[in-house]
Amino acid sequence: MEIDWDALANQYKELVNLPASSEQSRAIQKLIGKAASTLPKDNSESLAWFKYALSQSPSKWFVAKVMALATPVPRSMLDPLVLAALLEPNPSATKNFIEPCVRSFGTQTVKSRIQVLSNEPGVRQNNGVENATYWLSRIGT
């Protein structure tokens, strides 16, 4: 059975835009749990939607929530998640992309990927390295 990730991301967007309530929170948790449990295995082709969605708002927030529950985060998602963190203009939101990476790959690996990806277009304009490094130091052990 093929998962319609666009439909799930749109459903997430609709739920997030509803007034906050315990029912809304449960519906979001159920949706994200379903998505995380059906997350494709670690191959680039099956994860292509997730990589692309990281460059699209609001879909990137759906991906971040799914990756927060993924155990472990697929290896091929490491660089796309770190790059999303580096390009995120909201310094506080950077945490949403860094935290799942640290949990699955460790502080040193994430730090190394930040350094490698630091010259990507847009990173400097968003203070991406500084923001990601800040969260790395807060999350990492």
C-alpha positions in Angstrom: 0.0 0.0 0.0 1.4 3.4 -1.1 1.3 6.1 1.5 0.1 9.5 0.4 2.6 11.7 2.3 1.2 14.9 0.8 -2.2 14.0 2.2 -0.8 13.3 5.6 1.2 16.5 5.6 -1.9 18.5 4.6 -3.9 16.7 7.3 -1.2 17.7 9.8 -1.4 21.3 8.6 -5.2 21.4 9.0 -5.0 19.9 12.6 -2.3 22.4 13.6 -4.5 25.3 12.5 -7.4 24.2 14.6 -8.0 25.8 18.0 -5.8 24.1 20.6 -7.6 21.4 22.6 -6.9 18.0 24.0 -8.8 16.5 21.1 -6.6 18.4 18.6 -3.5 17.3 20.4 -4.5 13.6 20.4 -5.4 13.8 16.7 -1.9 15.2 15.9 -0.2 12.6 18.0 -2.1 9.8 16.3 -1.3 11.2 12.9 2.4 11.6 13.6 2.5 8.2 15.2 1.0 6.6 12.1 3.4 8.4 9.9 6.4 7.5 12.0 5.4 3.8 12.1 5.1 3.7 8.3 8.3 5.7 7.6 10.1 4.1 4.7 13.3 2.2 5.3 16.6 3.9 4.7 16.8 4.2 1.0 17.0 7.5 -0.9 14.2 6.7 -3.4 11.6 5.9 -0.7 12.6 8.9 1.4 12.7 11.4 -1.5 9.3 12.9 -0.4 10.7 13.7 3.0 13.9 15.2 1.6 11.9 17.5 -0.7 9.4 18.4 2.0 12.1 19.7 4.2 12.5 22.6 1.7 8.8 23.4 1.8 6.9 25.1 4.6 4.7 23.9 6.2 5.5 20.4 5.2 8.9 20.6 6.8 7.2 20.8 10.2 5.4 17.5 9.5 8.7 15.9 8.6 10.4 17.3 11.8 7.6 15.8 13.9 7.8 12.4 12.2 11.6 12.3 12.5 11.2 13.2 16.2 9.4 9.8 16.7 11.5 7.8 14.2 13.8 5.3 15.9 16.3 5.6 14.5 16.2 8.4 12.0 17.1 6.9 8.6 20.8 7.6 7.8 19.9 9.2 4.4 17.9 11.8 6.3 20.9 13.1 8.3 22.2 15.7 5.8 18.7 16.9 4.7 17.7 17.4 8.4 20.9 19.2 9.2 20.6 21.4 6.1 17.0 22.2 7.1 18.3 23.3 10.5 21.0 25.4 8.9 18.6 27.1 6.6 15.8 27.7 9.2 15.4 31.4 9.8 13.8 31.0 13.2 16.7 30.2 15.6 14.4 28.5 18.1 12.9 26.2 15.5 16.3 24.9 14.5 16.0 22.5 17.5 13.3 20.5 15.7 15.7 19.4 13.0 18.8 18.9 15.2 17.3 17.0 18.1 16.3 13.8 16.1 19.8 13.7 14.4 21.6 13.9 17.8 19.4 11.2 19.2 20.1 8.8 16.3 23.7 9.7 15.3 25.3 11.5 18.2 26.7 14.9 18.8 30.0 14.4 17.0 28.4 13.1 13.8 25.9 16.0 13.7 28.7 18.5 14.4 30.7 17.1 11.5 27.7 17.4 9.2 27.1 21.0 10.3 30.7 21.8 9.3 30.5 20.0 6.0 27.2 21.7 5.1 28.1 25.2 6.4 28.9 26.6 3.0 25.6 25.7 1.4 23.7 28.7 -0.1 21.6 30.5 2.5 23.3 29.1 5.6 25.3 32.3 6.3 22.3 34.6 5.8 20.3 32.7 8.5 23.2 32.4 11.0 22.6 28.7 10.4 25.9 27.4 11.9 25.6 29.5 15.0 21.9 28.5 15.6 22.5 24.8 14.9 25.6 24.7 17.1 23.7 26.4 19.9 21.1 23.6 19.9 23.8 21.0 19.5 25.4 22.2 22.7 22.1 22.2 24.5 20.9 18.8 23.3 24.1 16.9 23.0 25.9 15.2 25.8 
